Amino acid sequence: MKKLIFILAVLAALTLGACASSGGSGGGSNAEPFIVDLSTLPLTKNVRPFTKDWDDLFIILPVFPVDITQYSRLTIRAKYYDRNNVEIPQSDSRAMVTVIYDMRGDQRGPQNGPGPNTPVKEFNVGGFSGIIHTDRGIRVNLKEAPDAILFQNNPDSDVSFIELTGLVFHNGNYSSR
């Protein structure tokens, strides 16, 4: 009987731990969504057209007036433009975004996912298979406020300019409507 109680206690603890680690509320934080005022950023769109595949647009972020680590979700929105600066529809395989903790460290991270200095690497920004651009956003577990965001155009895409149009840290309680 003692063994059965012990096993049930262990299972209950494991279940509670799994639920807590998979949650969407940032450790229970009820913080209001933090919508970054894009007018505070020195740059939100590349000035010159991209000239190669995986060309870089670094967007330096300000010091935030809130503790970004209290948020469990991130929404990033962007618009794409062709060489003539005409907006083009979003779809998969046009651009990707990477969030960078420290600009003095590794700015690109591993090829196919996040890394120690790049906690977010999302392919297909704005595309059907991406979710970072949705109100739901992607799940994040930031250990500190990031220094920058890196947008890159994907090979063989007609994206020559990328413009950041939205950056929101939230806990699943964000709606753009």
C-alpha positions in Angstrom: 0.0 0.0 0.0 2.9 2.4 0.8 4.4 1.7 -2.5 1.1 2.5 -4.3 0.8 5.8 -2.5 4.4 6.6 -3.2 3.9 5.8 -7.0 0.7 7.9 -7.1 2.5 10.8 -5.4 5.4 10.7 -7.9 2.9 10.5 -10.8 1.0 13.5 -9.4 4.2 15.5 -9.0 5.3 14.6 -12.6 1.9 15.6 -14.0 1.9 18.9 -12.2 5.4 19.6 -13.3 4.6 18.8 -16.9 1.5 21.0 -16.8 3.5 23.9 -15.4 6.3 23.6 -17.9 3.9 23.5 -20.9 1.7 26.3 -19.8 1.1 29.5 -21.7 0.8 32.1 -19.0 4.5 32.9 -18.3 4.7 31.4 -14.8 1.3 32.8 -13.8 2.0 36.4 -14.8 -1.1 38.4 -15.6 0.9 41.2 -17.0 -0.7 43.3 -19.7 0.7 42.7 -23.2 3.7 44.9 -23.9 3.4 46.4 -27.4 6.7 47.9 -28.5 6.4 51.5 -29.7 8.1 51.2 -33.1 8.7 54.9 -33.2 11.3 54.4 -30.5 13.4 52.2 -32.8 16.2 53.7 -34.9 15.3 51.5 -37.9 12.2 49.4 -38.8 12.9 48.8 -42.5 16.1 48.3 -44.6 17.1 51.5 -46.5 18.8 49.7 -49.4 17.4 46.6 -51.1 18.8 43.2 -50.2 21.5 42.2 -52.6 22.0 38.5 -51.7 20.2 35.5 -50.2 20.0 35.7 -46.4 20.8 39.4 -46.4 20.6 41.0 -43.0 18.3 43.6 -41.5 19.3 44.1 -37.8 16.7 46.0 -35.8 18.3 47.3 -32.5 15.8 47.2 -29.6 15.6 49.8 -26.9 15.9 49.2 -23.2 12.4 48.1 -22.3 10.5 49.7 -19.4 9.1 46.3 -18.3 10.6 42.9 -17.4 10.4 41.1 -20.7 11.1 37.7 -19.0 7.6 37.7 -17.5 6.1 37.1 -20.9 5.6 33.6 -22.4 4.6 34.5 -26.0 6.0 36.8 -28.7 4.3 38.2 -31.8 6.4 39.7 -34.6 4.8 41.1 -37.7 6.4 42.4 -40.9 5.7 43.5 -44.4 7.6 42.5 -47.5 8.4 44.6 -50.5 9.9 43.9 -53.9 12.9 45.7 -55.5 10.6 48.5 -56.6 9.4 48.9 -53.0 6.0 47.6 -53.8 4.4 45.5 -51.0 4.1 41.8 -51.9 2.0 39.1 -50.3 3.4 37.1 -47.4 3.9 33.4 -47.8 6.2 30.7 -46.7 9.9 30.7 -47.7 10.1 34.5 -48.0 11.8 35.6 -44.7 12.9 34.5 -41.3 13.5 36.3 -38.0 15.9 35.7 -35.2 15.8 37.3 -31.8 19.3 38.1 -30.4 20.2 38.5 -26.7 23.6 40.0 -27.2 24.8 41.7 -30.4 28.4 41.1 -29.5 27.7 37.3 -29.5 26.5 34.8 -32.1 24.0 36.8 -34.2 22.7 33.9 -36.3 22.6 30.9 -34.0 22.4 27.3 -35.2 21.3 26.8 -38.8 17.9 25.2 -38.0 16.7 26.5 -34.7 17.4 28.6 -31.7 20.6 28.7 -29.8 22.1 30.1 -26.5 22.3 33.7 -27.9 19.4 33.4 -30.3 16.4 32.2 -28.3 14.0 32.6 -31.2 14.5 31.6 -34.9 11.3 31.4 -36.9 11.1 30.5 -40.5 8.2 31.4 -42.7 7.4 34.8 -41.1 3.9 35.7 -42.3 3.5 32.4 -44.1 0.9 29.7 -43.8 3.1 27.4 -41.6 4.5 30.2 -39.4 2.7 31.4 -36.3 5.0 34.2 -34.9 3.0 36.8 -36.9 -0.4 35.7 -35.4 -2.0 37.1 -32.2 -1.2 33.8 -30.5 2.5 34.3 -31.4 5.1 31.8 -30.5 6.0 30.4 -27.1 9.2 31.9 -25.6 11.1 31.6 -22.4 13.4 34.6 -22.4 16.1 34.7 -19.8 16.8 38.4 -20.5 15.7 41.3 -22.7 17.0 40.9 -26.3 19.3 43.4 -27.9 18.0 43.0 -31.5 16.0 41.2 -34.1 17.5 39.9 -37.3 15.3 39.6 -40.4 16.7 37.8 -43.4 15.3 37.2 -46.9 15.1 33.6 -47.9 16.9 32.4 -51.0 15.0 32.6 -54.3 12.4 35.0 -52.8 11.6 38.3 -54.4 11.8 40.1 -51.0 14.1 43.1 -51.3 12.8 45.1 -48.3 11.4 44.0 -44.9 9.6 46.3 -42.5 8.9 45.5 -38.9 5.2 46.4 -38.3 4.6 44.9 -34.9 6.4 43.5 -31.8 4.4 42.3 -28.9 5.4 40.4 -25.7 2.4 38.8 -24.1 1.0 35.8 -22.2 -1.6 34.7 -24.6 -3.9 37.6 -23.7 -3.1 39.7 -26.7 -5.6 40.5 -29.5 -4.9 43.0 -32.2 -8.6 43.5 -32.9 
